[in-house]
Amino acid sequence: MDGMSIIREKCDENNIKKLDVINNKHLNDFIAKFVNLFKPDSIFICNDTEEDIRYIRDKALRDGEESGLAMPGHTIHFDSISDQARDKARTKFLVSAGKEFGKGLNIADKDEGIEEINDIMSGIMKGRELIVIFFTLGPANSPFTIPAVQLTDSSYVVHSETILYRKGYEEFKRLGDYEKFFRFVHSEGELENAVSKNVDKRRIYIDTAEDTVYSMNTQYGGNTIGLKKLAMRLGINRASKEDWLTEHMFIVGVDGPQDRVTYFAGAFPSMCGKTSTAMLKGETIVGDDIAYIRNINGKAKAVNVEIGLFGIIQDINPDDDPMIWKILHEGKEVIFSNILVTEDGKVHWIGKPGELPEKGKNYSGEWYPGKKDGDGNKVPPSHKNARFTAGLGDLENVDPNIDDPNGVELGGVIYGGRDSDTLVPVQESYGWEYGIITMGASIESETTAATLGKTGVRTFNPMSNLDFLSIPMGKYVDINIEFGKNLEKTPKVFSVNYFLKDKESGEFLNTKLDKLIWLKWMELRVNGEAEAIDAGTGLIPEYKDLAMLFKKHLDKEYSEQEYIQQFTIRVNENIEKTDRIINIYKNVGPEVPDILFETLKKQKEKLEKMQKEKGSYISPFEV
């Protein structure tokens, strides 16, 4: 029996017509394969009309996966108590026997993994409806486009994706019998009180050879919204074969003199200022999380893979996050997850200004202050990983070029981390290769008490992409280096550090607003309108330029003393960091390019020479 015959048995004539016009045998066979496995009662094909999108939104409410709130357009979703975050241990790559896949990656034998999937997912949709929906990663009909199809029985998952991703039905129609689309297969499994019941059988398996992601017995977005970090792994693998980049980066437009806009992409680990940089007031946002970067006519062009925000809501407030706060308090389409809801349909989360409600409902059920779980621990009003899902287009500072099919040209690339004692607040690399190696491939981030219970532990995270690599780390670094060599106009590379502390007092040397000044200086550097000083690890700003920028943009007098505190070169700490990175790359497996070790060795030698001549702490006025 061919694919369409299998599908017809579960589809009414209206839905069959939607699939017929795409006319893609590869797609039909893919859907039919899982119809046979899942055994759903019916199939809904979404063709992206307002009627079909409304059907999905309403279904989420009918199924109980979401509930309405007091604010029109707002809904709330709860995950199981044991399904509140990405399941790293059970997220595995399916790899055929005998194939090398890179040291440190979580892998499973492909034959055994497929057998397990078939066992767990056999008949998993009996009595339920299979939803088939189409998206594009990146703008449609562009050099960046990757078509994607999602199969799921979760109305919450597919509702989230309609906010986060560009519609893809028309693109599938345009492409016809196209084979290289990404495939996402999900089932939330048996439900109890509208949440996944069999979390012990939660699995997230990724098959890069088949461009397919399997996810089962989970609802949490990071495990189920296939087009997000799961698709990122497929994208990194494909990009490595096609000479482009899939990066864990925001894209922001920074205003310069004479109404000039210069675009930057930036990679920051969690809790290092990524979102706050992407959302700086007065600048424009193209994307906050994932970027595709391609060589288009010799220039580095980038697009946001997504068109929405799946953001952590803890501590969102009107002072630090005014634009996000605004869309969370208007009648825009927003899905909240795992926060507190009061009887009158209002919401509260950890860090939200205002009085804590006396009671409500959250992911743990009925909630009240002082409630404890089975282990005697206090249950907070919202989970620390609680989220909101909203459209980027609803932000007042969304960039007008967000959907440009040719992307935006990058003037610079920024790498950030949480570092209390080593790196200056902002510096520019000596060039692309040097920046990729000493800034991007050398990112470290110190843990905070809020995340791991112990502060100051340095976590290595190259390009802030370690969790999502689907190729060996050395190969990934090499691909980034080589990408810049083939450009006619190469973006400048910068590092930033918002968390440098005074050695004696332990106080932060940056304020929350200072990041705007570092961005403005980078914008001037990209356009040749500011000088710089060689600090041994890169080029740092001159005092006069920063003083001008602080006065112009923050109306603040910036003293020489502040400049000395922030930009003193901490030579010994930089030498120690260089040694740490060298040792890490000696142990990550094959394919680390020789140039990485050569570059780091030369940097260390340069720093040792500076230390011998001028000491371990060198004022920026002395270099």
C-alpha positions as CSV (number, residue, x, y, z in Angstrom):
1,M,0.0,0.0,0.0
2,D,1.4,3.4,-1.0
3,G,1.8,6.3,1.5
4,M,-1.3,8.2,0.4
5,S,-3.5,5.1,0.7
6,I,-2.4,4.6,4.3
7,I,-3.1,8.3,5.0
8,R,-6.5,8.3,3.4
9,E,-7.7,5.7,5.8
10,K,-7.4,8.2,8.6
11,C,-8.1,11.5,6.8
12,D,-11.3,13.1,5.7
13,E,-11.5,14.5,2.1
14,N,-10.8,18.1,3.2
15,N,-7.4,17.2,4.8
16,I,-6.5,14.8,2.0
17,K,-6.9,17.7,-0.5
18,K,-4.4,19.8,1.6
19,L,-1.8,17.1,1.3
20,D,-2.5,16.3,-2.4
21,V,-1.6,19.8,-3.6
22,I,1.8,19.5,-2.1
23,N,2.5,16.5,-4.3
24,N,5.5,15.2,-2.4
25,K,6.0,11.4,-2.3
26,H,8.8,11.7,0.2
27,L,6.5,13.6,2.6
28,N,3.6,11.2,2.1
29,D,5.8,8.1,2.8
30,F,7.2,9.8,5.9
31,I,3.7,10.6,7.3
32,A,2.4,7.2,6.3
33,K,5.3,5.4,8.1
34,F,4.3,7.0,11.4
35,V,0.5,6.7,10.9
36,N,1.2,2.9,10.8
37,L,3.2,3.1,14.0
38,F,1.1,5.6,16.0
39,K,-2.3,4.3,14.9
40,P,-4.1,7.6,15.4
41,D,-7.9,7.8,15.0
42,S,-7.6,10.8,12.6
43,I,-5.2,13.2,11.0
44,F,-5.4,16.9,10.8
45,I,-3.3,18.6,8.1
46,C,-2.6,22.3,8.8
47,N,-2.5,24.5,5.7
48,D,-1.7,27.7,7.6
49,T,-5.0,29.4,7.0
50,E,-6.4,31.5,9.8
51,E,-9.1,28.8,10.1
52,D,-6.6,26.0,10.6
53,I,-4.5,28.0,13.1
54,R,-7.6,28.9,15.1
55,Y,-8.5,25.1,15.1
56,I,-5.1,24.4,16.8
57,R,-5.5,27.2,19.4
58,D,-9.0,26.1,20.2
59,K,-8.0,22.4,20.4
60,A,-5.3,23.3,23.0
61,L,-8.1,24.7,25.2
62,R,-10.5,21.8,24.5
63,D,-7.8,19.2,25.2
64,G,-6.9,20.9,28.5
65,E,-3.3,21.4,27.5
66,E,-3.8,25.1,27.9
67,S,-6.3,27.2,29.8
68,G,-7.5,30.7,29.2
69,L,-6.4,33.7,31.3
70,A,-8.0,37.0,32.2
71,M,-6.0,38.8,29.5
72,P,-7.4,38.1,26.0
73,G,-4.9,36.1,23.9
74,H,-3.1,34.7,27.0
75,T,-3.1,31.0,27.9
76,I,-1.4,28.9,30.6
77,H,0.2,25.5,30.1
78,F,1.5,23.2,32.9
79,D,4.1,20.5,32.5
80,S,4.5,17.5,34.8
81,I,6.5,18.1,37.9
82,S,9.1,15.7,36.5
83,D,9.1,17.3,33.0
84,Q,10.3,20.8,33.6
85,A,13.6,21.0,31.6
86,R,15.6,19.6,28.8
87,D,16.4,15.9,29.5
88,K,20.1,15.9,28.6
89,A,20.7,12.3,29.7
90,R,18.0,11.0,27.4
91,T,18.7,13.2,24.5
92,K,20.9,11.1,22.3
93,F,22.2,10.9,18.7
94,L,21.4,7.7,16.9
95,V,24.6,6.5,15.3
96,S,25.1,3.4,13.1
97,A,27.6,0.8,14.4
98,G,31.2,1.6,13.4
99,K,30.6,5.3,12.7
100,E,32.7,7.9,14.5
101,F,30.6,10.7,15.9
102,G,32.8,12.8,18.1
103,K,34.1,12.5,21.7
104,G,31.8,13.5,24.5
105,L,28.5,13.4,22.5
106,N,25.7,11.4,24.0
107,I,25.0,8.6,21.4
108,A,23.0,5.4,21.1
109,D,23.3,2.5,18.7
110,K,20.9,3.4,15.8
111,D,19.4,0.0,15.4
112,E,18.7,-0.4,19.1
113,G,17.4,3.2,19.3
114,I,14.9,2.7,16.4
115,E,13.8,-0.6,18.0
116,E,13.1,1.2,21.3
117,I,11.3,4.1,19.5
118,N,9.1,1.6,17.6
119,D,8.3,-0.2,20.9
120,I,7.5,2.9,22.9
121,M,5.5,4.7,20.1
122,S,3.6,1.7,18.9
123,G,-0.1,2.6,19.1
124,I,0.8,5.7,21.2
125,M,-1.9,7.8,19.4
126,K,-4.8,5.4,19.6
127,G,-7.9,7.4,20.3
128,R,-6.2,10.6,19.4
129,E,-5.6,13.0,16.4
130,L,-2.3,13.3,14.6
131,I,-1.5,16.9,13.7
132,V,0.7,17.5,10.6
133,I,2.0,21.0,10.3
134,F,4.7,22.7,8.1
135,F,7.2,25.4,8.9
136,T,10.4,27.0,7.5
137,L,13.6,27.5,9.5
138,G,14.7,30.9,8.2
139,P,12.7,33.1,5.8
140,A,10.8,31.1,3.1
141,N,12.1,31.0,-0.5
142,S,15.6,32.2,0.4
143,P,19.2,30.8,0.4
144,F,18.7,30.1,4.2
145,T,15.4,28.2,4.0
146,I,15.1,24.8,5.5
147,P,11.6,23.3,5.2
148,A,10.4,21.3,8.2
149,V,7.4,19.2,9.0
150,Q,6.1,18.4,12.5
151,L,4.1,15.3,13.5
152,T,2.6,15.5,17.0
153,D,-0.5,14.8,19.0
154,S,0.1,17.8,21.3
155,S,-1.9,20.9,20.6
156,Y,0.3,22.8,23.0
157,V,3.4,21.9,21.1
158,V,2.0,22.8,17.7
159,H,0.4,26.0,19.1
160,S,3.8,27.1,20.4
161,E,5.4,26.4,17.1
162,T,2.8,28.5,15.2
163,I,4.1,31.5,17.3
164,L,7.8,30.7,17.1
165,Y,8.2,29.7,13.5
166,R,7.4,30.9,10.0
167,K,4.6,29.2,8.1
168,G,5.7,26.5,5.7
169,Y,2.8,25.1,3.9
170,E,3.2,27.3,0.8
171,E,6.9,26.6,0.7
172,F,6.2,22.9,0.6
173,K,3.8,23.5,-2.2
174,R,6.4,25.5,-4.1
175,L,9.1,22.9,-3.7
176,G,7.0,20.0,-4.8
177,D,8.7,16.6,-4.5
178,Y,11.6,17.9,-2.3
179,E,13.4,15.5,0.0
180,K,15.8,17.5,2.2
181,F,13.2,18.7,4.7
182,F,13.8,18.3,8.5
183,R,11.5,15.8,10.1
184,F,10.1,16.1,13.7
185,V,8.2,13.2,15.3
186,H,6.6,13.7,18.7
187,S,4.0,12.2,21.0
188,E,3.2,13.4,24.5
189,G,2.0,9.9,25.3
190,E,-0.6,9.0,27.7
191,L,-1.9,12.0,29.7
192,E,-2.9,12.3,33.3
193,N,-4.5,15.6,34.3
194,A,-3.5,16.9,30.8
195,V,0.3,16.2,31.4
196,S,2.5,13.5,30.2
197,K,2.2,10.4,32.5
198,N,5.0,8.0,31.4
199,V,7.9,10.4,31.9
200,D,10.1,7.4,32.7
201,K,9.7,6.5,29.0
202,R,10.7,10.0,27.9
203,R,13.2,9.8,25.0
204,I,14.6,12.4,22.7
205,Y,16.6,10.8,19.8
206,I,18.3,12.6,17.0
207,D,19.2,11.0,13.7
208,T,21.4,13.4,11.7
209,A,21.7,11.0,8.8
210,E,18.0,11.0,8.3
211,D,17.4,14.7,9.4
212,T,14.9,13.3,11.9
213,V,14.1,14.0,15.6
214,Y,12.1,11.7,17.7
215,S,10.5,12.9,21.0
216,M,8.1,11.0,23.2
217,N,6.4,11.0,26.6
218,T,7.2,14.6,27.3
219,Q,5.5,18.0,26.8
220,Y,8.2,20.5,28.0
221,G,9.1,22.8,25.1
222,G,12.8,22.1,25.2
223,N,12.2,18.4,24.6
224,T,9.3,18.8,22.2
225,I,9.4,22.0,20.2
226,G,11.4,20.2,17.6
227,L,12.3,23.2,15.5
228,K,14.2,24.8,18.4
229,K,17.4,23.3,19.9
230,L,16.6,19.9,18.5
231,A,16.6,21.4,14.9
232,M,19.8,23.3,15.8
233,R,21.6,20.0,16.1
234,L,20.4,19.0,12.7
235,G,21.3,22.4,11.4
236,I,24.9,22.3,12.8
237,N,25.4,18.9,11.1
238,R,24.0,20.1,7.7
239,A,25.9,23.4,7.9
240,S,29.2,21.5,8.5
241,K,28.7,19.7,5.1
242,E,27.6,22.8,3.2
243,D,30.1,25.5,4.4
244,W,27.8,27.7,6.4
245,L,27.2,28.1,10.2
246,T,24.4,27.3,12.6
247,E,25.1,29.3,15.7
248,H,23.5,29.9,19.1
249,M,23.4,33.6,18.5
250,F,21.2,36.7,18.8
251,I,21.2,39.2,16.0
252,V,20.8,42.9,16.9
253,G,21.0,46.1,14.9
254,V,23.0,48.8,16.6
255,D,22.3,52.5,15.7
256,G,25.3,54.6,14.7
257,P,25.9,58.1,13.6
258,Q,23.8,59.5,10.6
259,D,21.1,56.9,11.1
260,R,23.5,54.1,10.3
261,V,22.6,50.6,11.5
262,T,25.3,47.9,12.0
263,Y,24.3,44.3,12.7
264,F,26.0,42.1,15.3
265,A,25.5,38.4,16.1
266,G,26.3,37.3,19.7
267,A,26.8,34.1,21.5
268,F,26.5,34.1,25.3
269,P,26.0,31.1,27.7
270,S,23.0,31.2,30.0
271,M,22.9,33.9,32.7
272,C,25.6,35.9,30.8
273,G,23.5,38.8,29.4
274,K,22.4,37.4,26.1
275,T,18.8,38.4,26.2
276,S,19.4,41.8,27.8
277,T,21.9,42.6,25.0
278,A,19.6,41.5,22.3
279,M,16.8,43.6,23.9
280,L,18.7,46.8,24.6
281,K,16.3,49.8,24.4
282,G,17.0,52.0,21.4
283,E,18.5,49.2,19.3
284,T,16.6,46.8,17.0
285,I,16.3,43.0,17.4
286,V,16.4,40.5,14.5
287,G,16.6,37.4,16.8
288,D,17.4,36.4,20.3
289,D,18.6,32.8,20.1
290,I,19.6,31.0,16.9
291,A,21.1,32.3,13.7
292,Y,22.0,30.8,10.3
293,I,25.0,32.5,8.8
294,R,26.0,32.2,5.1
295,N,28.5,33.6,2.7
296,I,26.4,35.6,0.3
297,N,28.5,37.3,-2.4
298,G,31.5,37.4,-0.1
299,K,29.6,38.9,2.9
300,A,28.6,37.2,6.1
301,K,24.8,37.4,6.0
302,A,22.6,36.1,8.9
303,V,18.9,35.3,9.5
304,N,17.0,34.5,12.6
305,V,15.8,30.9,12.4
306,E,12.7,31.8,14.4
307,I,10.1,34.6,14.7
308,G,9.3,34.2,18.3
309,L,10.5,34.1,21.9
310,F,10.6,31.0,24.2
311,G,12.0,32.8,27.1
312,I,12.6,32.2,30.8
313,I,10.2,34.4,32.7
314,Q,11.8,34.5,36.1
315,D,12.8,38.0,37.2
316,I,11.2,39.7,34.1
317,N,10.3,43.2,35.3
318,P,9.4,46.6,33.8
319,D,12.8,48.2,34.6
320,D,15.2,45.6,33.2
321,D,13.0,44.2,30.5
322,P,10.6,47.0,29.4
323,M,9.8,45.6,25.9
324,I,9.2,42.0,27.1
325,W,7.2,43.3,30.0
326,K,5.0,45.3,27.6
327,I,4.0,42.4,25.4
328,L,3.3,40.3,28.5
329,H,0.8,42.9,29.6
330,E,-1.0,43.5,26.3
331,G,-3.6,41.5,24.5
332,K,-1.0,39.8,22.3
333,E,-0.9,36.0,21.8
334,V,1.2,34.6,24.7
335,I,1.5,31.1,26.2
336,F,2.8,31.1,29.8
337,S,4.1,27.8,31.2
338,N,4.6,26.6,34.8
339,I,3.8,29.9,36.6
340,L,1.2,30.8,39.2
341,V,-2.4,31.5,38.1
342,T,-4.9,33.1,40.5
343,E,-8.6,32.4,40.6
344,D,-9.3,35.5,38.6
345,G,-7.0,34.4,35.8
346,K,-4.0,36.7,36.6
347,V,-0.4,35.4,36.6
348,H,2.6,35.7,38.9
349,W,6.2,34.5,38.6
350,I,9.4,34.6,40.7
351,G,10.8,38.1,40.6
352,K,7.6,39.8,39.3
353,P,7.0,43.1,41.1
354,G,4.0,43.3,43.4
355,E,2.5,41.3,46.2
356,L,2.7,37.5,46.2
357,P,-0.8,36.1,45.8
358,E,-2.2,34.2,48.8
359,K,-3.2,31.2,46.7
360,G,-3.5,29.9,43.2
361,K,-2.6,27.1,40.9
362,N,0.8,26.2,39.5
363,Y,2.7,23.2,38.1
364,S,2.4,21.5,41.5
365,G,-1.4,21.9,41.7
366,E,-3.1,24.1,44.2
367,W,-0.5,26.4,45.7
368,Y,-0.2,28.7,48.7
369,P,2.9,30.4,50.4
370,G,4.9,27.9,52.4
371,K,3.7,24.9,50.5
372,K,6.2,22.0,50.6
373,D,6.8,19.1,48.3
374,G,7.2,15.5,49.4
375,D,10.8,16.0,50.3
376,G,10.0,18.9,52.6
377,N,11.3,21.6,50.2
378,K,9.3,24.8,49.7
379,V,7.4,25.0,46.4
380,P,8.0,28.4,44.7
381,P,5.1,30.2,43.0
382,S,6.6,29.4,39.6
383,H,9.3,27.1,38.4
384,K,12.7,28.6,38.0
385,N,12.6,27.3,34.3
386,A,9.1,28.7,33.7
387,R,8.7,30.2,30.3
388,F,6.7,32.5,28.0
389,T,6.1,32.0,24.3
390,A,5.4,35.2,22.3
391,G,5.9,36.6,18.8
392,L,9.0,38.7,18.0
393,G,6.8,40.8,15.8
394,D,4.9,42.1,18.8
395,L,8.1,43.8,20.2
396,E,8.2,47.5,19.6
397,N,11.9,47.3,18.6
398,V,11.7,44.5,16.1
399,D,14.0,45.2,13.2
400,P,12.3,45.9,9.8
401,N,14.7,43.4,8.1
402,I,13.7,40.4,10.3
403,D,12.2,38.6,7.3
404,D,14.7,39.7,4.6
405,P,15.3,36.6,2.5
406,N,18.9,37.6,1.9
407,G,19.6,38.2,5.6
408,V,21.4,41.1,7.3
409,E,25.1,41.7,6.8
410,L,27.1,41.2,10.0
411,G,29.5,43.9,10.9
412,G,30.6,42.1,14.0
413,V,30.4,38.9,16.0
414,I,30.4,39.0,19.9
415,Y,31.3,36.3,22.4
416,G,30.4,36.8,26.1
417,G,30.8,34.9,29.3
418,R,30.5,35.3,33.1
419,D,34.0,36.1,34.3
420,S,34.8,37.8,37.6
421,D,38.6,38.1,37.4
422,T,40.1,37.9,33.9
423,L,38.7,39.6,30.8
424,V,38.1,43.3,30.3
425,P,34.5,44.5,29.6
426,V,35.0,44.7,25.8
427,Q,37.9,44.0,23.4
428,E,38.3,43.4,19.7
429,S,40.2,40.5,18.2
430,Y,43.2,41.0,16.0
431,G,41.2,39.2,13.2
432,W,38.6,36.6,12.5
433,E,40.8,33.5,13.0
434,Y,42.3,34.9,16.3
435,G,38.8,35.9,17.5
436,I,37.3,32.5,16.8
437,I,40.1,30.8,18.7
438,T,40.8,33.1,21.7
439,M,37.2,34.4,22.1
440,G,34.6,32.1,20.7
441,A,36.3,28.7,21.1
442,S,37.6,29.8,24.6
443,I,34.3,30.9,26.3
444,E,34.2,30.1,29.9
445,S,31.3,31.0,32.2
446,E,31.3,31.0,36.0
447,T,28.3,29.3,37.7
448,T,26.0,31.2,40.0
449,A,24.5,30.1,43.2
450,A,21.1,30.3,41.6
451,T,22.0,27.7,39.0
452,L,24.2,25.1,40.7
453,G,24.4,26.1,44.3
454,K,28.1,26.8,44.1
455,T,29.6,30.0,42.7
456,G,32.7,30.5,40.7
457,V,33.0,27.2,38.9
458,R,34.2,27.8,35.4
459,T,32.2,26.0,32.7
460,F,33.8,25.7,29.2
461,N,31.3,26.4,26.4
462,P,32.8,27.0,23.0
463,M,30.6,29.5,21.0
464,S,28.0,28.9,23.7
465,N,27.1,25.8,21.6
466,L,28.5,22.8,23.5
467,D,25.2,21.3,24.5
468,F,24.0,21.3,20.9
469,L,27.0,20.1,18.9
470,S,26.3,17.2,16.5
471,I,29.9,17.1,15.1
472,P,33.3,16.8,16.9
473,M,34.2,19.9,18.8
474,G,37.5,20.3,16.9
475,K,35.8,20.1,13.6
476,Y,33.2,22.7,14.7
477,V,36.0,25.1,15.6
478,D,37.8,24.5,12.3
479,I,34.6,25.1,10.3
480,N,34.1,28.5,12.0
481,I,37.8,29.4,11.3
482,E,37.5,28.4,7.6
483,F,34.2,30.2,7.1
484,G,35.9,33.6,7.7
485,K,38.7,32.8,5.3
486,N,36.3,32.6,2.4
487,L,34.7,36.0,3.0
488,E,35.6,39.1,1.1
489,K,34.4,41.3,3.9
490,T,35.0,39.6,7.3
491,P,33.1,40.7,10.4
492,K,35.1,42.0,13.3
493,V,35.2,39.7,16.3
494,F,34.7,41.0,19.9
495,S,34.5,39.6,23.4
496,V,32.5,41.2,26.2
497,N,32.4,40.5,29.9
498,Y,29.7,42.2,32.0
499,F,30.7,40.5,35.3
500,L,34.3,41.7,36.0
501,K,34.8,42.4,39.7
502,D,37.1,44.6,41.8
503,K,39.8,42.3,43.2
504,E,39.6,43.9,46.7
505,S,35.9,44.7,47.3
506,G,34.4,42.0,45.1
507,E,31.9,44.6,43.6
508,F,31.0,44.5,39.9
509,L,32.9,47.0,37.9
510,N,30.1,47.2,35.2
511,T,26.6,48.5,35.7
512,K,23.7,47.0,33.8
513,L,23.6,50.0,31.4
514,D,27.3,49.9,30.5
515,K,26.7,47.2,27.9
516,L,25.1,49.8,25.7
517,I,28.4,51.7,25.6
518,W,30.4,48.6,24.7
519,L,28.0,48.0,21.8
520,K,28.3,51.6,20.7
521,W,32.1,51.4,20.7
522,M,32.0,48.2,18.7
523,E,29.7,49.9,16.2
524,L,32.3,52.7,15.8
525,R,35.1,50.2,15.4
526,V,33.3,48.3,12.7
527,N,33.0,51.5,10.7
528,G,36.5,52.8,11.3
529,E,35.5,55.7,13.6
530,A,37.3,54.8,16.9
531,E,40.9,54.1,17.8
532,A,42.0,51.1,19.9
533,I,44.9,50.0,22.1
534,D,46.8,46.7,21.9
535,A,46.2,45.0,25.3
536,G,48.0,41.7,24.6
537,T,44.8,39.7,24.2
538,G,43.1,42.1,21.8
539,L,42.3,45.7,21.1
540,I,40.6,47.8,23.9
541,P,39.0,51.2,23.7
542,E,40.8,54.5,24.3
543,Y,39.6,56.5,27.3
544,K,38.5,59.5,25.2
545,D,36.1,57.5,23.1
546,L,34.4,55.8,26.1
547,A,34.1,59.1,27.9
548,M,32.4,60.6,24.8
549,L,30.0,57.6,24.5
550,F,29.1,57.6,28.2
551,K,28.2,61.3,28.1
552,K,26.3,61.0,24.8
553,H,24.2,57.9,25.5
554,L,23.9,57.7,29.3
555,D,24.6,61.4,30.2
556,K,27.2,60.1,32.6
557,E,30.7,61.4,33.4
558,Y,33.1,58.6,33.0
559,S,36.2,59.0,35.0
560,E,39.8,57.9,34.3
561,Q,39.7,55.9,37.5
562,E,36.7,53.9,36.3
563,Y,38.5,53.3,33.0
564,I,41.6,52.0,34.8
565,Q,39.6,49.7,37.0
566,Q,37.7,48.2,34.1
567,F,40.4,47.9,31.5
568,T,43.5,47.1,33.6
569,I,45.1,44.0,31.9
570,R,45.1,41.2,34.4
571,V,48.1,39.4,32.8
572,N,48.5,36.5,35.2
573,E,44.8,35.5,35.0
574,N,44.9,35.7,31.2
575,I,47.9,33.4,31.1
576,E,46.1,30.9,33.4
577,K,43.0,31.0,31.2
578,T,45.1,30.4,28.1
579,D,46.7,27.3,29.8
580,R,43.2,26.0,30.7
581,I,41.9,26.3,27.2
582,I,45.0,24.6,25.7
583,N,44.6,21.7,28.1
584,I,40.9,21.4,27.3
585,Y,41.5,21.1,23.6
586,K,44.3,18.5,24.1
587,N,41.5,16.2,25.4
588,V,38.5,16.8,23.2
589,G,39.3,14.3,20.6
590,P,40.4,14.5,16.9
591,E,40.2,17.2,14.3
592,V,41.3,20.2,16.5
593,P,43.2,22.4,14.0
594,D,46.9,23.0,14.7
595,I,46.3,26.7,14.3
596,L,44.3,26.7,17.6
597,F,47.3,25.5,19.6
598,E,49.7,27.7,17.7
599,T,47.6,30.8,18.3
600,L,47.1,30.2,22.0
601,K,50.8,29.5,22.5
602,K,51.7,32.8,20.8
603,Q,49.2,34.6,23.0
604,K,50.7,33.1,26.1
605,E,54.2,34.1,25.0
606,K,53.1,37.6,24.4
607,L,51.5,37.9,27.8
608,E,54.5,36.4,29.5
609,K,56.7,39.1,27.8
610,M,54.3,41.8,29.0
611,Q,54.3,40.4,32.5
612,K,58.1,40.4,32.6
613,E,58.3,44.0,31.4
614,K,55.4,45.7,33.2
615,G,54.0,43.3,35.8
616,S,50.9,41.3,36.3
617,Y,48.5,44.2,36.3
618,I,48.9,46.8,33.6
619,S,46.9,50.1,33.4
620,P,45.4,50.7,30.0
621,F,47.3,54.0,30.0
622,E,50.6,52.1,30.2
623,V,50.2,49.7,27.2
